[in-house]
Amino acid sequence: MDTALHITAFLLGAGIVVATFVSAISTFVLPRSARSQLNRLVFGLMRRWIEFFMHFAKTYERRDAIMAYYAPLALMLLVPTWYALIALGYSFMYWALRAGDYFFDLRLSGSSLLTLGFIPSEGYLVTILVFSEALLGLIMVGLLIAYLPTMYSAFSRREQEVNMLEVRAGNPPNPYDMLTRFHRIHGLDKLADLWKTWEFWFADVEESHTTLPALVFFRSPRADHSWITSAGAVLDSAAITLSSIDIPQEMAAALCIRAGFISFHRITDYFDISHPHDPTFPETPISVTRAEYDELIRKLEAAGLPIKPDRDQAWKDFAGWRVNYDRTLLVLCSLVMALPNAPWSSDRMPKFNMSPLFLKKKKHDHG
């Protein structure tokens, strides 16, 4: 009976160590989207604390300042969480090998993991475990050191285009400012270059924000900027151009929209948020009303842009493009707590508590 208990403790400890190491590998090294329930738990608990403190903030600027600490703090908490679990797992294995009483085994595990070496070990198997635990501790530090520059490089690439968009699309970014400024300064034929730039941007964000999901919650350096509302403004501008502006069709705009909604879909899929797949209009409604669309078109026409004469068909075409990313755009605005005044995106985002998404795999329907 005593032998069976020690074998069980050894297997339990080994399982904890292996599961923790796999969580670290999936976060730091694996070059693809991989869910870690441990990461979900840490980020979920931190989100609850952040939401608690935001209840005391009276302005968006204060809430944004609090939310800015969310992703960095949760990310940094992963390392001590992994260390604590590894130390716990090895202490079970030391106890199973009868290295000493459990308090001694816990001290031996901590001494080995942190490479302090103040607790001596005896026995070949125990010594091998001590060396392996010390090596694992060094590997975890090395992974973190290598991980942070990769994350901040992806963050910098994302924010560069977001910052540049203010020059072209105003603040908050919107289709009216973008299209009228291009019409006055560059000419609408130059929009193709913008669509190609943002097609690459969407592809980069889709890859980086699913393999490094903490990036989703890294906020822009300025409180009045947001990567998701900027992306929404670009997609709406492309949809308006394709559907309503009377210029030769530019397929770069269509490819930009496709890259955008694929990116949004895969990010929301990572967080297990339900959304319509292959939606069509009018079967799936959009959040932009016909009156809002008509008002924008009247303003664009007054600014001198060539508008297609068939407004009904133009509206259907616009809605047909918008329906592909409408739901996921609004949900992501809510997920990252985007600035609340961006037209056609965060100004109509759903109000709900997102933290359960991190605590367990739970499907949500936001429609």
SULCOR-V806335 format. One record per pair of residues at least 12 apart in sequence whose ideal C-beta (glycine too) atoms are under 7 Angstrom apart, sorted by the first residue. I is the first residue (numbers start at 1). GAP is how many residues later the second one is. D is the distance in whole Angstrom. If there is no record, write none. Layout:
# SULCOR-V806335
<<I | GAP | D> <I | GAP | D>>
This chain:
# SULCOR-V806335
<<6 | 90 | 4> <7 | 89 | 7> <9 | 83 | 5> <9 | 86 | 6> <9 | 87 | 4> <10 | 82 | 7> <10 | 83 | 5> <10 | 86 | 4> <12 | 80 | 6> <13 | 76 | 4> <13 | 77 | 6> <13 | 79 | 3> <13 | 80 | 4> <13 | 83 | 7> <14 | 75 | 7> <14 | 79 | 6> <16 | 69 | 6> <16 | 72 | 6> <16 | 73 | 3> <17 | 69 | 6> <17 | 72 | 4> <17 | 73 | 6> <20 | 62 | 5> <20 | 65 | 4> <20 | 66 | 5> <20 | 69 | 7> <21 | 115 | 7> <23 | 13 | 4> <23 | 15 | 5> <23 | 16 | 6> <23 | 59 | 7> <24 | 58 | 6> <24 | 116 | 6> <24 | 119 | 6> <27 | 12 | 6> <27 | 51 | 7> <28 | 115 | 4> <28 | 119 | 5> <29 | 114 | 7> <31 | 180 | 6> <32 | 179 | 6> <33 | 177 | 4> <33 | 178 | 6> <33 | 237 | 6> <39 | 39 | 7> <40 | 318 | 5> <40 | 319 | 7> <41 | 318 | 7> <42 | 32 | 6> <42 | 35 | 5> <42 | 36 | 6> <42 | 39 | 6> <43 | 31 | 5> <43 | 315 | 5> <44 | 311 | 5> <44 | 314 | 3> <44 | 315 | 4> <46 | 24 | 6> <46 | 27 | 6> <46 | 28 | 4> <46 | 31 | 6> <47 | 23 | 7> <47 | 307 | 7> <47 | 308 | 4> <47 | 311 | 6> <48 | 307 | 5> <50 | 16 | 6> <50 | 17 | 6> <50 | 20 | 5> <51 | 304 | 6> <53 | 13 | 5> <54 | 12 | 5> <54 | 13 | 7> <60 | 279 | 7> <60 | 280 | 6> <61 | 162 | 5> <63 | 274 | 7> <64 | 155 | 7> <64 | 159 | 4> <67 | 152 | 6> <67 | 270 | 5> <68 | 151 | 5> <70 | 147 | 6> <71 | 143 | 5> <71 | 146 | 4> <71 | 147 | 5> <74 | 140 | 7> <75 | 139 | 5> <79 | 61 | 7> <79 | 65 | 6> <82 | 58 | 6> <83 | 30 | 6> <83 | 57 | 7> <86 | 27 | 6> <86 | 50 | 6> <87 | 22 | 5> <87 | 23 | 5> <87 | 26 | 5> <90 | 19 | 4> <90 | 22 | 7> <90 | 39 | 6> <90 | 43 | 5> <91 | 14 | 5> <91 | 15 | 4> <91 | 18 | 4> <93 | 36 | 6> <94 | 14 | 6> <94 | 15 | 6> <94 | 32 | 6> <94 | 35 | 7> <97 | 26 | 7> <97 | 28 | 5> <97 | 29 | 5> <99 | 22 | 7> <99 | 27 | 5> <107 | 12 | 5> <108 | 13 | 6> <109 | 24 | 7> <112 | 18 | 4> <112 | 21 | 4> <112 | 22 | 5> <113 | 20 | 5> <113 | 21 | 7> <113 | 24 | 4> <114 | 23 | 6> <115 | 19 | 5> <115 | 22 | 6> <115 | 23 | 7> <151 | 61 | 5> <151 | 64 | 6> <154 | 54 | 4> <154 | 58 | 6> <154 | 61 | 6> <155 | 60 | 6> <155 | 63 | 5> <157 | 47 | 6> <158 | 47 | 6> <158 | 69 | 6> <159 | 61 | 6> <159 | 62 | 7> <161 | 36 | 7> <161 | 40 | 5> <162 | 58 | 6> <162 | 63 | 6> <162 | 65 | 5> <162 | 68 | 5> <163 | 62 | 7> <165 | 65 | 5> <168 | 13 | 6> <168 | 14 | 7> <169 | 64 | 5> <171 | 53 | 6> <172 | 57 | 6> <172 | 167 | 7> <172 | 169 | 6> <172 | 170 | 4> <172 | 171 | 7> <173 | 56 | 7> <173 | 57 | 5> <173 | 60 | 4> <174 | 59 | 6> <174 | 169 | 5> <175 | 58 | 6> <175 | 61 | 5> <175 | 62 | 4> <175 | 65 | 5> <175 | 121 | 7> <176 | 120 | 6> <176 | 123 | 6> <176 | 124 | 7> <178 | 55 | 7> <178 | 59 | 5> <179 | 58 | 6> <179 | 61 | 7> <179 | 121 | 6> <179 | 126 | 6> <180 | 120 | 7> <180 | 123 | 5> <180 | 125 | 7> <183 | 120 | 7> <183 | 121 | 7> <183 | 122 | 5> <188 | 57 | 7> <188 | 59 | 5> <191 | 50 | 6> <191 | 59 | 7> <192 | 58 | 5> <192 | 60 | 5> <195 | 43 | 6> <195 | 55 | 7> <195 | 57 | 4> <195 | 58 | 5> <195 | 61 | 4> <196 | 56 | 5> <198 | 36 | 5> <198 | 58 | 5> <199 | 56 | 5> <199 | 57 | 5> <199 | 60 | 5> <202 | 57 | 4> <202 | 58 | 5> <202 | 61 | 4> <203 | 56 | 6> <205 | 58 | 6> <206 | 56 | 7> <206 | 57 | 4> <206 | 60 | 5> <206 | 61 | 7> <209 | 58 | 5> <210 | 56 | 6> <210 | 57 | 6> <210 | 60 | 5> <213 | 57 | 6> <216 | 51 | 6> <216 | 120 | 6> <217 | 119 | 6> <224 | 115 | 6> <226 | 112 | 4> <226 | 113 | 5> <226 | 116 | 7> <228 | 104 | 5> <228 | 105 | 5> <228 | 108 | 6> <228 | 110 | 5> <229 | 104 | 7> <229 | 109 | 5> <229 | 110 | 7> <229 | 113 | 4> <229 | 116 | 5> <229 | 117 | 5> <231 | 29 | 6> <232 | 97 | 5> <232 | 110 | 7> <232 | 112 | 7> <232 | 113 | 4> <235 | 22 | 6> <235 | 25 | 5> <235 | 90 | 6> <236 | 108 | 6> <238 | 15 | 4> <238 | 18 | 5> <238 | 19 | 5> <239 | 18 | 6> <239 | 79 | 5> <239 | 82 | 4> <239 | 83 | 5> <240 | 78 | 6> <241 | 12 | 5> <242 | 12 | 6> <242 | 75 | 7> <242 | 79 | 6> <243 | 71 | 5> <243 | 74 | 4> <243 | 75 | 4> <243 | 78 | 6> <244 | 53 | 6> <244 | 63 | 6> <244 | 64 | 6> <244 | 70 | 4> <244 | 74 | 6> <245 | 60 | 6> <245 | 61 | 6> <245 | 62 | 7> <246 | 60 | 4> <246 | 61 | 6> <246 | 62 | 5> <247 | 59 | 6> <257 | 64 | 6> <257 | 67 | 7> <260 | 65 | 6> <261 | 63 | 4> <261 | 64 | 4> <261 | 67 | 7> <264 | 61 | 5> <264 | 64 | 4> <264 | 65 | 6> <264 | 68 | 6> <265 | 63 | 6> <267 | 65 | 7> <268 | 60 | 5> <268 | 63 | 6> <268 | 64 | 7> <271 | 64 | 7> <271 | 86 | 5> <272 | 85 | 6> <272 | 89 | 5> <272 | 90 | 7> <272 | 91 | 6> <273 | 58 | 6> <273 | 84 | 7> <273 | 91 | 6> <274 | 89 | 5> <274 | 90 | 6> <274 | 91 | 5> <275 | 52 | 5> <275 | 53 | 5> <275 | 56 | 7> <276 | 51 | 6> <279 | 44 | 5> <279 | 45 | 7> <280 | 43 | 7> <281 | 35 | 7> <281 | 38 | 4> <281 | 39 | 5> <281 | 42 | 4> <284 | 39 | 5> <286 | 33 | 5> <286 | 36 | 5> <286 | 37 | 5> <286 | 40 | 4> <287 | 39 | 6> <287 | 43 | 6> <287 | 61 | 5> <288 | 34 | 6> <288 | 56 | 6> <290 | 25 | 6> <293 | 22 | 6> <293 | 25 | 6> <297 | 14 | 7> <327 | 39 | 7> <327 | 40 | 6> <329 | 16 | 6> <330 | 15 | 7> <330 | 18 | 6> <330 | 19 | 5> <330 | 20 | 6> <331 | 19 | 7> <331 | 35 | 5> <333 | 12 | 5> <333 | 13 | 4> <333 | 16 | 4> <334 | 15 | 4> <334 | 16 | 5> <334 | 18 | 7> <334 | 20 | 7> <335 | 19 | 5> <350 | 16 | 5>>
